[in-house]
């Protein structure tokens, strides 16, 4: 029988689903902005979408304390590095004239 934890609960669950839904909405907005405008506007919206997905992971780790914290730490660390990589690679494409060759 699994242990009963006092942390977490339904309020974190609501926050997880809310941040996930907002992340999906911002991702759809990012796709629209990337096709219509591109540039730095697309980078900003993509960064916002990535922040929502990192927030979803953090809230998910708080909502489910039964899973080992090392798993969540590695998952959140991977998402943060992905966020940083998205920003750097998108800015590299948008500012091609500033590339060192």
N, C-alpha and C positions, 0 to 999 in steps of 0.2 A: 504494500500500500504506500503510495507516494506521501511525502511529508506535506503538511499544510503550511503555506507561507502567509505571512501577514502583509507583506508588501505587495505591490501590484494591485490588481483588482479591475473592476469594470471601468473605472474612470480612465485609467491608462489605456484600456482597450478602445474606448471611444476616441481618445486622442490619437492612437495609432491609426485607426481607420480614417479619421479626419485628415491627418497629415498625408496619408497615402492617397486619399481622394484629391486633396489639393495638389499633391505632386503629379498626379495623372493629368489634372486640368492644366497645370503649368507646362507639362511636357507637350500636350496638344498645342498650347499657345506657342511653345518654342518651335514646333514644327511649322506652324503658320508663319511666325516671324522669320524663321530661317529661309523659307521659300520666298516670301514677299520682300523682305528687306535685307536680311543677312547682316554681316558686319558685327559691330560691337553690340548692337541691340540683341542679336541672336546669342551672343556670348553671355550677356547679362541674364536673359531668360533661361538659358541652359544652366547657368550657375544656380539660379533660384530653384530650378527643378531638382538639381542635384542636392541642394541643401535640404529640400523637403524629403528626399529619399534617405539622407543621413539622419534627419530628425525622426523619420519613421523607424529606422533601425534602433536609435537610442530609446525611443518610447517603447518599442517592442521589447527591448532588453529590460526595461523597467516593469513592463506588464507581465513578463514571464520570468520570474527569478529562479525557476526550477532548473533552467539550462545553465551550464557552467559559464561564469563570466569571461573566461578566456576565449570562448567561442564568439561572444558578442564583441569583445575587444578586437579580435582579429577581423571580424566582419566590418565593424565600424571603421577601423583603421584602413581597410581596403577601400571602403566607400569614400573616405576622405582623400586618399591618394588618387582615386579615380576622379574625384571632383577637381583636385589640383591639376591633374593631367588634362582634363577637359578644357580647363581655362587656359593653360599654357599652350596646348596644341591649337585651340581655336584662335588665340591671339596671334600665334605664329602665322596662321593662314591669313588672318585679316591684315596683318602688318608685314607683308612680304617685302616691302621696300626697305625695311629695317633689318632684314636678315644679314648676318655676317656670312659672307661666302668666301 
